[in-house]
């Protein structure tokens, strides 16, 4: 289901998403941590596909760091929501398509200590 990325991509190539800890998506990730995240801008004709591994995180300090007021729409009690949590995605590879210049994807791979 659609989710909104929280915060900027940081130096350790991790994406963060707020979620409810008991959601169906979290159950799926716990059973199959390999995920794909897609971003698209039809108007500008670019597409990004990110593959990586995901896990549930309940770190309150990280939630405070990433919280933004517009999330109140989905989490009416803010950080006081009883089941609020984060999903993090450790990026392994990024494919980028810009159809203005080419339909051939540009591939960016991230080397992690476990991948070296």
KOLMAR-889169 format. One record per residue (C-alpha): residue number from 1; y, z, x. Coordinates in Angstrom, 1 decimal. Layout:
BEGIN
{i NUM c2 Y c3 Z c1 X}
...
***
This chain:
BEGIN
{i 1 c2 0.0 c3 0.0 c1 0.0}
{i 2 c2 3.6 c3 -0.5 c1 1.2}
{i 3 c2 5.1 c3 2.2 c1 3.4}
{i 4 c2 8.3 c3 2.5 c1 5.3}
{i 5 c2 8.4 c3 3.1 c1 9.0}
{i 6 c2 10.2 c3 6.3 c1 10.1}
{i 7 c2 12.2 c3 6.3 c1 13.3}
{i 8 c2 12.3 c3 3.8 c1 16.1}
{i 9 c2 9.5 c3 2.6 c1 18.2}
{i 10 c2 9.4 c3 5.0 c1 21.1}
{i 11 c2 8.3 c3 4.7 c1 24.7}
{i 12 c2 4.7 c3 5.6 c1 24.0}
{i 13 c2 4.3 c3 2.6 c1 21.5}
{i 14 c2 3.8 c3 4.8 c1 18.4}
{i 15 c2 4.9 c3 4.1 c1 14.9}
{i 16 c2 5.4 c3 6.9 c1 12.3}
{i 17 c2 5.0 c3 6.9 c1 8.5}
{i 18 c2 5.5 c3 9.7 c1 6.0}
{i 19 c2 2.7 c3 10.1 c1 3.5}
{i 20 c2 0.9 c3 12.6 c1 1.3}
{i 21 c2 -2.0 c3 14.2 c1 3.2}
{i 22 c2 -4.4 c3 13.8 c1 0.3}
{i 23 c2 -3.6 c3 10.1 c1 -0.4}
{i 24 c2 -6.3 c3 7.4 c1 -0.6}
{i 25 c2 -4.7 c3 5.7 c1 2.5}
{i 26 c2 -5.2 c3 8.9 c1 4.6}
{i 27 c2 -8.9 c3 9.0 c1 3.5}
{i 28 c2 -9.3 c3 5.4 c1 4.6}
{i 29 c2 -7.7 c3 6.1 c1 8.0}
{i 30 c2 -9.9 c3 9.1 c1 8.6}
{i 31 c2 -13.0 c3 6.9 c1 8.1}
{i 32 c2 -11.6 c3 3.8 c1 9.8}
{i 33 c2 -8.7 c3 4.6 c1 12.2}
{i 34 c2 -8.3 c3 1.0 c1 13.4}
{i 35 c2 -5.4 c3 -0.3 c1 11.3}
{i 36 c2 -3.1 c3 -3.3 c1 10.9}
{i 37 c2 0.6 c3 -2.9 c1 10.1}
{i 38 c2 2.6 c3 -6.0 c1 9.0}
{i 39 c2 6.4 c3 -6.5 c1 8.9}
{i 40 c2 7.9 c3 -9.7 c1 7.4}
{i 41 c2 11.3 c3 -11.2 c1 6.9}
{i 42 c2 10.9 c3 -14.3 c1 4.7}
{i 43 c2 14.6 c3 -15.1 c1 4.9}
{i 44 c2 14.7 c3 -15.1 c1 8.7}
{i 45 c2 11.2 c3 -16.5 c1 8.9}
{i 46 c2 9.7 c3 -14.0 c1 11.2}
{i 47 c2 6.4 c3 -12.1 c1 10.9}
{i 48 c2 5.0 c3 -9.2 c1 12.9}
{i 49 c2 1.4 c3 -8.0 c1 12.9}
{i 50 c2 0.6 c3 -4.8 c1 14.7}
{i 51 c2 -2.9 c3 -3.5 c1 15.4}
{i 52 c2 -3.7 c3 0.0 c1 16.6}
{i 53 c2 -5.3 c3 3.3 c1 15.8}
{i 54 c2 -4.0 c3 5.8 c1 13.3}
{i 55 c2 -4.3 c3 9.5 c1 12.6}
{i 56 c2 -2.9 c3 12.1 c1 10.3}
{i 57 c2 -0.4 c3 14.5 c1 11.8}
{i 58 c2 1.0 c3 17.6 c1 10.2}
{i 59 c2 3.5 c3 18.6 c1 12.9}
{i 60 c2 6.5 c3 20.1 c1 11.0}
{i 61 c2 8.8 c3 19.6 c1 14.0}
{i 62 c2 8.0 c3 15.9 c1 14.2}
{i 63 c2 8.6 c3 15.6 c1 10.4}
{i 64 c2 12.0 c3 17.3 c1 10.8}
{i 65 c2 12.8 c3 14.9 c1 13.7}
{i 66 c2 11.9 c3 11.8 c1 11.7}
{i 67 c2 13.1 c3 12.8 c1 8.2}
{i 68 c2 15.8 c3 10.7 c1 6.6}
{i 69 c2 17.5 c3 11.3 c1 3.2}
{i 70 c2 16.3 c3 8.1 c1 1.6}
{i 71 c2 12.7 c3 9.5 c1 1.8}
{i 72 c2 13.7 c3 11.9 c1 -0.9}
{i 73 c2 12.9 c3 9.2 c1 -3.4}
{i 74 c2 9.1 c3 9.4 c1 -2.6}
{i 75 c2 9.1 c3 13.1 c1 -1.6}
{i 76 c2 11.4 c3 14.8 c1 -4.1}
{i 77 c2 11.0 c3 18.3 c1 -2.5}
{i 78 c2 11.8 c3 16.8 c1 0.9}
{i 79 c2 10.0 c3 18.6 c1 3.8}
{i 80 c2 9.0 c3 21.3 c1 1.3}
{i 81 c2 6.5 c3 19.0 c1 -0.4}
{i 82 c2 3.2 c3 20.9 c1 -0.1}
{i 83 c2 1.1 c3 17.9 c1 1.0}
{i 84 c2 3.6 c3 16.0 c1 3.1}
{i 85 c2 2.3 c3 14.6 c1 6.3}
{i 86 c2 2.7 c3 11.8 c1 8.9}
{i 87 c2 0.5 c3 8.9 c1 9.9}
{i 88 c2 1.0 c3 7.8 c1 13.4}
{i 89 c2 -0.1 c3 4.4 c1 14.7}
{i 90 c2 -0.7 c3 4.0 c1 18.4}
{i 91 c2 0.0 c3 0.3 c1 19.0}
{i 92 c2 -2.6 c3 -1.7 c1 20.9}
{i 93 c2 -1.3 c3 -5.2 c1 20.3}
{i 94 c2 1.6 c3 -7.0 c1 18.5}
{i 95 c2 1.6 c3 -10.6 c1 17.3}
{i 96 c2 5.0 c3 -12.1 c1 16.5}
{i 97 c2 5.6 c3 -15.4 c1 14.7}
{i 98 c2 9.0 c3 -16.9 c1 14.4}
{i 99 c2 8.5 c3 -20.1 c1 12.4}
{i 100 c2 11.9 c3 -21.4 c1 13.3}
{i 101 c2 10.8 c3 -21.9 c1 16.9}
{i 102 c2 7.0 c3 -22.1 c1 16.6}
{i 103 c2 4.0 c3 -21.1 c1 14.5}
{i 104 c2 2.1 c3 -20.1 c1 17.6}
{i 105 c2 2.1 c3 -16.3 c1 17.8}
{i 106 c2 3.6 c3 -14.5 c1 20.8}
{i 107 c2 1.3 c3 -11.7 c1 21.8}
{i 108 c2 2.4 c3 -8.4 c1 23.3}
{i 109 c2 -0.4 c3 -6.0 c1 24.5}
{i 110 c2 0.2 c3 -2.3 c1 25.2}
{i 111 c2 -1.9 c3 -0.8 c1 28.0}
{i 112 c2 -2.7 c3 2.9 c1 27.4}
{i 113 c2 -4.3 c3 5.2 c1 29.9}
{i 114 c2 -7.6 c3 4.7 c1 28.0}
{i 115 c2 -7.2 c3 0.9 c1 28.2}
{i 116 c2 -6.5 c3 0.8 c1 31.9}
***
